[in-house]
């Protein structure tokens, strides 16, 4: 697998190369293939673990300048008129048609 540091997980499977089915070699399954072969519950656990690893290092995700500018604009508006905001409960009720 080179120097990527990723090791194959799970059983290996034969893969045919060329025209003859006799020309096979064993190629290790990738971690993604292994995860995708698991039951849904196990795949959800994997997704949760991946998400938690991302959340632990939010600084590693770049935020485009355009999004930073928009967030700054919205924060400025909120600070100028905090009463213009609606509490989440009211917004949710409007979205769900309960108001």
N, C-alpha and C positions, 0 to 999 in steps of 0.2 A: 504493500500500500504506500510505498514511498516514505517521505519524511513528514507526512501530514499529521502524524500522531494519532490517527483514527484507526482503531483496530476493528476487524470484522467481528460481528456478533452473530452467534447462532450457527447452525449447520451450514456446510458448504454444499453447493449444488453444481451439477455438471452443466456446462454450457457448450453447445456445438459450434465449431468454427468450420468454415469451408462447406463443401457439399456433402460429405460423408458423415453420417451420424457416428461413425467410428472415431472421427477426429474430435474428441472432446477433451476438455481440461476442466479442472475444478476451480471455480471462481468463488471466493468468499462472498457471502451476502453482506451488503452494506448495512450500517446501523438503521438507516431509514427503511430498507426492505424488511428488516427484522421487526421493527416497530409496526409497520403496516400489516404484517402477518399476524399480529396479536389480536385478541378479542378487543372489542370497543372499550371496555373498562380499562384494560391495560394501556390502550392508546391514549385514553383521556389522562391517565396517570402520567404518561410520558409528556403530553402537552403541558400539563400542570407543572411538572418539573422543569421543563424548558422555560415556561413563562416565569416561574419563580427565579430562575437564573438570570433572566433578562431584567426583572424588576430589581434585583440586588445590585445592578450596575447601570442605573439609568443614564449616567454621564457618558456611557459608551455609545448611546444612540444620538446621532446628530439631529439637531432641530434646525431646519432651514431658516434663514434670516427672515423670509417672508412670514413664517409662522410666529417667530419671535416678535416681529413688528406688530402683527395682529393681536397677539396676547398683550403687548404693551398698550396698544390702543384701547383694548377692552378694559384693561385694568384702570387706565386713566379715566375712562368714562364712568366706571363704577365708583372710583374715588370721588369724582365730581358730583355724583348723584346716587349714593348707595340705595336710596329708597326706590329707585327705578327697577331694581332687581326683584325677582319673585323667588320666594322660597321653593325648594325642590318639591315639596308636597303639593303646592299649588300648580306648578308646571306639570307634574305627573298627572294630577287630577284633570287638567285641561286636555292633556294628550289622550287620556283614557276616556274622555267625554263624561267625566263625573261632575263637572262643574256647571 
